């Protein structure tokens, strides 16, 4: 225990602590704990503050690595920046209801802190407030939070579940970066931007629901979300920024379907970097012409397969894609070779002219299914040219030989 002679108090401000005890009780009459008054004391294990303390100053307990318990009175209204930074043994702390302000990095590096409840008078979470709280598993927000600052939960790698308040309007860059246990999240309706690297490195995130009012997806916002299999980007989104799905070396490795519902989306340079050609791209109100390759080809393939599978599509969706395919027939030959559904669609819509047939027949040589489709189309739509008749005869002969050999 510490005695009153260990404390230097000036006009209600605790300016210095001269004691050596690990269990400290601050005397009555103190209103403010000044900058770094207990900082770096490795033997400090517990602190009790008296009623009447209003402000815990900046870096007051910074790097008190043995501090396990702090009793804050109901009178505390402000905890300044870095106040508990590096208090790696602190397992829990009860924030008083009167608290209105918590500064930047206030609890960063509290690697033993497991849960926290934010009082209702707090309307914003400062930058890096819980950064590197690697044991933090749950956090409860009152429905008053409108702002979550840059890096607020950066590297909270045990945070597996979080419910964002309906009041939330703004998230800072890297707000949830490297929350590698987070599996599911619904973004609040009032949020209009996913800023830079907001969810980068959330490698366990399986489901992310974006709000209808979202407008911007920032650079690397979803980079390294390796478990995310599907994503639906709402209609109001007008900007998909550079490296949206990539965080340096890591991409969205499991992403298989990406739906973009906007009408005038601007794509930043390499917006789709690290997304492979196997990802199904669905544009519901835009032409594939707006996409870079290989996403443009992926969008056309996906559309053809949707038609073949009988998926229900809007008339507008069909109209946009069919118009693009008709205008881009020659450029789609390589996709046709890999996608029988696309060729079948072209034939159903009677997009292929008699002059296109010879070139296509030559390109599909050695692909019996595609050759048969083209020859059947030729037989019902046009007269055979000598070259086409020869291909038909060769195809029929090859089919007969295959039957005999089988």
Secondary structure, DSSP 8 states (H G I E B T S, - for coil): ---GGGEEEETTEEEEE----SEEE--TT--EE-TTSSTT-TT--EEE--TT--EE-TTTTTT-TT--EEE--TT--EE-TTTTTT-TT-------TT--EE-TTTTTT-TT--EEE--TT--EE-TTTTTT-TT--EEE--TT--EE-TTTTTT-TT-------TT--EE-TTTTTT-TT--EEE--TT--EE-TTTTTT-TT--EEE--TT--EE-TTTTTT-TT--EEEE-TT--EE-TTTTEETTEE-TT--EEEE--SS-EE-TTTTTT--TTSEEEESSS-GGGS-TTHHHHHHHHHHHHHHHT----HHHHHHHHHHHHHTTGGGHHHHHH-HHHHHHHHHTT---HHHHHHHHHHTTT-HHHHHHHHHHHHHHS---HHHHHHHHHHHHHHHHHHHH-
